[in-house]
């Protein structure tokens, strides 16, 4: 961070949105999650989850794989290395902001 920059101006707006932050936080401790499991964990509609996953995918923070389990379609969501790095940077930045308030 440059000396004249304010920490809050560096917040990653893609992650900062509350639903996307919940998605990233839910994906962080696991290798991947089934779309339906993620939807249930966050109590989101198909459309709402799809919209937020698309934003995260455009940023390169998640990958979405479509396939089949037997004859049933299956969508799997995985946080990318870039996403893990972005989430860590986001959390570290928030922590530094919080540390200044103490």
HUVEN-V863540 format. One record per pair of residues at least 12 apart in sequence whose C-alpha atoms are under 7 Angstrom apart, sorted by the first residue. I is the first residue (numbers start at 1). J is the second residue. Records with the same first field share a line. If there is no record, write none. Layout:
# HUVEN-V863540
I=J ; J
This chain:
# HUVEN-V863540
7=97
11=90
12=90
14=56
20=52
27=79
31=78
32=76 ; 77 ; 78
33=76 ; 77 ; 78
34=75 ; 76 ; 77
35=75 ; 76 ; 77
60=82 ; 83
61=79 ; 80 ; 82 ; 83
62=77 ; 78 ; 79 ; 80 ; 83
63=77 ; 78 ; 79 ; 80
64=76 ; 77 ; 78
65=77
